[in-house]
Amino acid sequence: MVFTKRQLIALLSVLVLLAGFTYYNRCPTGDDAWFAEQSYWLQKDGVIRSEFFRGTLNWEKQLFVSHKLFLAFGAFLMKLFGFGLPTVQFVGFIFFCALIGELIIYVRQEEKRNSSSNLLLLLILVFSNQLLIRNSFENRPELMVSALGFGSFLCINSERKTLLKSGLAGGLAGLALLSHLNGVIYLVAGFATYMYTRRYKEASLFFLIGSLTASTYFADALFAKDGFSSWYYQFRHDPETQNAFGLYAKLMVMLTFPKLFVESPEQAGLTILLVFMLWHQRALIKQLPLVLKAYSLLVLIAFGLLTKNGSGTYMPLFMPFMFAIIYELYKRKPFVNWGLRLVLLVYFIIGIYGSIEIIHRNLTLGNFPEAYKKLRAYIPQNTNGLVPLTFFFNEYEQYAHLLSHENFTSHSAHSGNPSDEIATWAHQHNVDFILFDYKYRADYFYPEPATKNLPYYKLNFFDGRFAVYLKK
């Protein structure tokens, strides 16, 4: 079964349209709001901080361990377009487009502008990948880091090897680290690749420019009182990562991090396709470009050695290299067999089902900012609230102070009735109202729907989705 170029273009167009439909009324995630709040304070006060997590590691004063370039880019967009939901989601879209452009550049470099269908096949894989489509309209740093890291690789892999490109490669790798500390893997992989290929002058310049760029990560700590000790304290005690410290914990991360490639169907689809191609085309692996093989392996090793968390969330950091390897293996010996048909069928089912699932969720949950706006009639003005993170959008400036549910869960003792515990915690933190969203995500501490009374609070509004409790 061989498709004509016209058929491939038609299929790609359908997938692009389907991806576009997932952007309409896209439901926000907690991360959309969590990072948006940090960008909000950066553009407002000039420092990264969080009121949602007041009381956690002094984050309400300044958050030193953060995704600084990513947040600065979000703050820049907020300055231009306001802090509405589409503004922050557009961050993901910009770097999704950048990543696509880089993959096109890679193919053009390899094929010397031939009119091959391989580029169309690669783009079809990209636009039918559930993980990429989901990330392409979310306010998370992974696509920004991935685009910067792959851009650094393209400079290293360029046919015309110059010192200027080595410096640019180092700068892009340093910017990747500024966007997320996991971006350090591109600094390690780039320097090691230059050394392995015996390009020592380029390695020196790459290291110099990359190190200088990355060192600006500590600029805020340098100008803050006790900045470096505060940075280390926050780094060492982050609720999400402190369990990864210690020899045994680090060893477990190193041994188990490959699970990020199969953590869920959205990760497993591309992994299965890559493994199948490597096995079927194993005789061709030695023909793959040396820089691609070395860099891809070094990125993987560096991540395993340096990361504190092997979550599937970080798979986009590796995806452009996975696509490049699949492309290189197929280009050298195109084939169609039942194994490939089956693997691609699984891949497309995962991707298309995922896009339809996103569209259905968007239509079911509706417009979050509009839904939140209607709740203002049931919540007194200038009050303090305990709310879902997503309540940030268009409501953050409507109230005196907002704490997040996640702030409670990070301090919860998990003893007794959890809904009584959150109400007691809210009272201790001078919260005037508590908001629950049963339709978006009913967490373990939510009271039974329509519960009239909680300790210190009584139900003021309930419509099946939202419950608003006011202080008695």
N, C-alpha and C positions, 0 to 999 in steps of 0.2 A: 504494500500500500504506500504509494508515493503521492504527495500533494504537489500541485502546481503552485507557482509563486502567487498567483492570484488567489488561490484557495487559502494559502498561508496568510496573506494580507487580510482576507475576509475574517479568518479565525482570530487573528490578532486584534482586528477592529472590534469584534464582539467582546473580547476579553477586556480591552481598554474601556469600552462602554460599561461593562459590568463593574469594573473597578471604580469608574466614575459614579455609578449609582450608589456604591457603598459610602461615598463622601456626603451624599445628601442627608442632612439632618443627623450626621454621625454622632452617636451617643458618646459623651465624654467618659474617660476613665479616671480613676483616682489619681493616676500619675499625670494626666493632663492638667489636673487642678493643682496637684502638689508642686509640680515644677512651675506652673503658671504663677502661683503665689510667690515663689522665690524670685521670679523675673519681675513681678509686680513691685516688690520692695526694692529690687535693684534699680529699676528706673525711677522709683519714687524717692528713695532715701540714699541711693548710691551704695548700699551694702546688701548682700544676700542674707536674708533672714526668714523666719517663719513664725507667724502668730498662731497658725493652726496647731503648731507643736510647742507652744509656750510651756516651759517647765521641763523640756527635754534637752539636756546638754547645752543649755543657754542658746538654743537655736533662735529664740526670740530676739536676741541681741545681735548675733552674727553667726552665719553658718559657713564655717571655713572649709569643711570637706564637702565640696559640691561640684557640679558639672559646669564649670565657670564660663567657658566660651559658649556652650549651649544655652545657658541661662542669659548671658549677655545678648545673644542673638534674639532670644525670645523677648527680652526687654526692649531691644531696638524695634522689633515689629510692634510691640505694644505702644511704644512712643508714637509710631506712625499711624496705627489703626485701632488703638484702644485695646482693652484686655478681654474682649469677648471671646467666646469659644472658638469660632472659626479662625481667629488670628493665631492662636497657639497651635491649633491642629495643622495650620498651613506650614509650620516649621518642618514637620515630617514630610510633607509633600515636596518642599523645596529640595531636600536632600535625597528623596526618592528619585526625583528627576535628575539630580546630579549623578547619582549612582548609575542610572540608565545611560546617561551621556558617557560616563566613563567606560561602561561595558561596550558601547558602540565604538568608542575610540580604540579599545583593546582589539576588537574584531577587525576594525579597519587597518590597524597596524599589522595584524597577522595576515590579512588577506590582500593587502595592497590594492584596495578599492575594487576587487573583483565583484562581479554581480552574483555572488553566492547567496543561497537561501539560508545559510547557516545563521546569519544575523537575525532573520525573521524567526527561526526556530528558537534561538536564544531568548528573544524578546517574548515569545509565546510562553516559555518557561517562567520568565520573570512575572508576567501579568497573570499567570495562573497560580502563582505561589501565595497561599493564604497568609503566611507570616509577613511577607513583604507588603501585601495589600493592606493588612491591618495596621502595620507600622507606618505606612505611607501617609496616614492622616491622624497621627497621634503625636502628642507633645512629649516624646521621649528622645534621648540622645543617641540611641544605637545607630540610626541611619546616618546621622551627621558624622559620628565616629567612623562608621564603615566607609562613607564616601571620602573622608579625608585620608583614611588608611589606604584605601585602594588607589586613591590619587597618588599617594607616596609611592606605592608599588609601581604604578605606571611610569613614573619618572625613573625609577631604578631599572625597569624593564625596557626602557626606550632603546630603539635601535641606535640612535645617535647619543652616545654616552658622553656627557659633558659635565664639568664641575658645576656649572649653573644648575643643571638638572639634579645633581646630587644635593646641592644646597636646598633646592625647592623640595626635594623628597624629605630632607630632614625637617624643614619648616612645616610641611603638611603633617608629618608624623608627630611633631611637637604640638601642633594644633589639635590633633586627635586626642592626645593626652589631656589638653586643656578642656576638651569637651567631656571627657570621662576618663577616670584614672586607668581604666582598662585599655585605653589607647596607648599605653606604654608598650603594648605588645608589638606595635608597628615600629617603634624606636628600636626595640631589641632585634626584631626580624630584619629590619632594613640594614642595621649596622652589621649583623652577623652575615647577611647575604653578601654585602660588599666584601667582607673579610674572606668569606668562603670562595668567592670568585676572584680573589686576589686584586681587588681594585682598592688599594690602600689609601691613595689620595682622596678618592671619593668617599671612602669610609670615614676618614678624618673630618672632612668637611660636613658630611651628613651628621656625624656625632656632634660636632661643634654647633651647627645651626639648630639641630634638633634639641640639644640640651639647653641652649640659650632660650629657645622658644618655650620649651616645657617649664623652665625655671620661673617664668612669669606666673605660673600657677600659685606661687607663694607671695605674690605682690600684696594681696590684701592682708596676709599675716604679717608681712614686713612692716606695714604702716599701722598696725593695730597694737594696742597695749597687750603684752603677753600673747601676741598672735601665734607664735610657733607652739607654745605650750598648749594654747587653746585648740590649735589644729590637731595636735597629737592626742589630746584628751578626747576630742570628738571622733577622731579616726579610730581610736582604740575602743571606744565605748558605744559606737553606733549600734542601736538595737538590732539592725538587720544583719550585721556582719561580725559582731563581737564573738559569736560562737565559732568563727573560723580561725581564731587565734590559738596558738599552742601547737606543738609538734604533731600530736595525734590528729587534731582537727584539720591542720593543713595537709597532712598525709591523706586524710579521707577526701578532702576536696580534690587533691591531685589524682586520686585513684578513681573518683566517681564523676569528675566533670564531663567526660565524654557522653554522659547520659543527656546532656543538653541537646544533643543531635537527634534524640528520639524521645524527648520528654512528653510530647503529645503528637497527634497526627500532623499538625502544622509544621512541626520540626522534622518529623520522620519522613515526610514525602520526598523532600529534596535529598535527604540522607540515603534513602533506599535507592533513588535514581543514581546517585553518585557511586554507591557501592556496587550496583549492578554494572555500571559502565566500567569501573575499575576492574571488575572481575572478567567481564566479557572481552574487554580490550587490554587485558593485562600484558599481552605481548608488546603493546605499543607504549607502555608507561615509560620505558627508557627513552622514547623519542620525544617525550614532552619537553618543553623549554626548561632549561636548567634553572633559570631564575624563578619561574613559576613553581616548580617542584620544591626548590630550597625554601623560598619565601613562605609558601603555604605551610610546609612542615614546621618551620621556625615560629610562625604565628601561633600554631597549635601548641607547640611545646611551651612557648613563652606564656600563653594564657594559663596553661595547667600549672606552671611554676609560680605565677604571680597573682592570679585572681583569688579573691576571698569567697567567691560565690559562683558555682557552676550552673547557674539558672539558664533555662532555654531562652530566656529573654535576650541573652547575649549572642544567639546564633547569627543574627545579621552581621556581626563582625567578621564572620567567616564566609558568608554566602557569596560575595562576588568571586572569591577564589574557587568556590565549589562550582559555580557556573562556568568559570574560565576553564577548569579542568574537564568538565563535561563537554564543553565546546571543543577543546583541543582533541579529546579522544574521538569524538564523533567526526570531526573534520578529517582526521587522518584515515579513517576507514568507515564511511557511512554504511549503516546496515539497518534492516528492519526485520525483526523476528518476533516470535510469540512472547518471548521474555520481555523484550522492550515494549511491546504493545501492552502487556499486563502491567508493567511498572508505570508506564505513562498513564494508563487508565486510572490506577490508584492515585497517582500524582494529581491528575485533573479532577478526579472526584473530590479529593481533599480540598483542593483550591476552590473549585466552583461551589461546592457545598458551603465552604467557609465564607465566601462572598455573599451567598444567598442568606446565610445565617446572620451576617452583619446587617444586611438590608432589612431583614425581618425584625431584628432587634431595634434598629433605628425607627422603623414604622410603628412598632409596638409601644416603645417607651416615649416616643414623641420628642418635642423640643424641650430640652431641660431648662434653659433660661426662662422660657415662657411659663413653664409649669411652676418654677420657683417664684416667679413674679406674682403669681396668683395667691401665693401663701402669705404675702405681706399683709393682707387683710386680717389675718389671724395671729399675727405676731406683733407685739408692741414695738414701736420704733425705739432706736437708740438703746438696744438691749444686748446682752451677751448670750451667745448660742453655742450649743454642742451639735454639730451637723456633719453630714457626709462631706468629704472633700469636694465633691462636685458642686456643692452649694456655692463655691467660689464664683461661678460664672454669673455675672451681672448682679450678684447679691453681696459681694464682699464689702462694698462701701456703704451698704444700706444699714449696717448694724454696728454697734460700738465695738464688739470684739467677738471673734468666732474661734472656737476650738474644734478640732476634728475628732471623729470617732476613733481614728487610728491613734490619736494621742492617748485616749483612754485605754485602748487595747495594749499599748506598749507599757502601760503602768498597772494593768489589771492584775489583781492577786488571784483571779480565777477561783474564788472561794464563794460558796453560797449561790444564791439566785443571781445570774448575771445581769438581768434587767434591773434588779434592785441595786446591784453593785454600780452600774453605770449611772443610775439616778443619784446615788449617794456621792459618787465621784463628781458628778456635775454640781451638786449642791456645795461640795467642798471647794469648788473652783469658781464659785459665784456665777453660775450659769442661770440665766433667766428662762431660757426655753431649750427644749431638746426636739430635734427633728429626726424622724425615721422615714426611710423610703423603702417600703416593702417590695415594690415592684422591681427596683433596680438591683438591690442586693440586701436581702434580709439576713443580717449577721446573727451570730449565736446569742448576742446580748439583747436582741430585739424582744420586747414584751409580746405576748400574744396579741394579735390584731384587735383593736378596739378596747384594750385594757383601760379601764377608767382612771385608775390611780396607780402611781408609783411613789416610792418614798420622796417626799418633799414636792412632788409634781402631780398635776392633774391633766387629763386629756382635754384639749381645747378644740381640736379639729381632727377629723379622720374621714377620708373619702375612699378607703380601700387601698390606696397607694401610700399617701402621706399621713403621718400622725404627728401632730404638734402638741407637745406637753409644755404647760406653763407652770412656773413656780407657784405653789399654793400661797 
